[in-house]
Amino acid sequence: MMNLSDEEKRMLNGVRGDAARKAMELLIAVGECFGAERMLPIASAHLVAATPTTAGKGGVSFIMDMKDRGGSFKIPVTTNPNCLEPWQWSDMGFEESLYRENERLTRALVEMGAYSTQTCTPYLIGHAPHYRQSLAWGESSAVVYSNSVLGSRTNREGGPTALAGAITGLTPEYGLHLDEYRKPTVKFVLDTDLKSDYEYALAGYYVGKIAGDRVPLIVGLNKGVANDSLKCFGAAAAVSGSVALFHVSDVTPEAMAGNITANTRFSDSDSFRIGKAELKAMEHICSHTTVNNADLVILGCPHASIEQIRVYAKHFIGKKIKSNVTFWVLSSHVVKRYAEDLGYARVLAEAGVRLVSNTCPASMPQNFFASKGYSCVATNSTKLAYYASTRQGVAAYCGSLESILTHSVKA
Ligand code: F3S
């Protein structure tokens, strides 16, 4: 049995309303299943199932039911990408019925108190938790980033538990909320330089494949590694395995504070190297065709930062995309607005690149790409390549930004 505070007991008895009572029942059931002794107050929740395609019929009913029971959010709550682009949906070929269904759900969440961020990178737009702060976040790429790069603490929450956390401001204390589960248990020594987001994504994919749900320690990364590169690395490790936390010696906050160094010892069976051969092997797994077949190019998985958009825009000054290629850059509407203010969006638009906000292929309807006549996606993201082939029904080319640009831009 979990030890509950007086306030938590009152919530369980319905003093804070029926939705909070139901949410408490759910969190207690989960906590008892994982042997949690108590609840933890959380600073924020990130809802992964916040659009009809990812929530499913059952998830939408659950959210609506909680709202009808008077549910409201006690803490800051952000939401993951939508099933469609809220401003360009018609132009991009999404169904009006889906738009209406999505609007209904979005409105309900906003009325409950959500910041409808509709992005997998809420930490880029003012929702970055601080070191050791407890959270209830869903979305594997956001979870691994917040645990690893920011040093905050969250398990990989599903739709119902994140919603229950949002309503109660609580999460059961188990798993990655506890020090003992945050220690590295498998080590990867890098013996090649990672020079681009693409190579970080390949390395992350390899780490995830080997590590599974363990906590990897990475040794040998450049101390000046950009946050965007760690974002790409983590997203890949979270999709090929289920890595929710990694440490990088001399880089990530817990490795620094906890004295986890390159010399921390592991058995031979828990020690791996990442060299050119391992990256090449991941390239073969993620890429199924040549770039020449790509009729849709997508960058920005995870959603692009303003720095990434700046770099993309620089490549496109004075250039034009080929008429047989559709080119999207995914981001949040906040970063898109920033890119408009700084002139990067104009450069991209003039080249024929569409800045697509608030959505992504993992949330779009299944086989949407195939239904729109696309046959092959090119991307520099191993995670996006995975979803293109498994969810969107098209072949995937996963390769360097340079190879993608060479293919896409008119000579
Ligand atoms: Fe984000 Fe979608 Fe990629 S949720 S990490 S843009 S597959």
Boltz pocket constraint, residues with backbone or C-beta under 6 A from the ligand:
constraints:
  - pocket:
      binder: B
      contacts: [[A, 81], [A, 120], [A, 141], [A, 235], [A, 300], [A, 301], [A, 302], [A, 303], [A, 330], [A, 359], [A, 360], [A, 361], [A, 362], [A, 363], [A, 383], [A, 384], [A, 387]]
      max_distance: 6.0
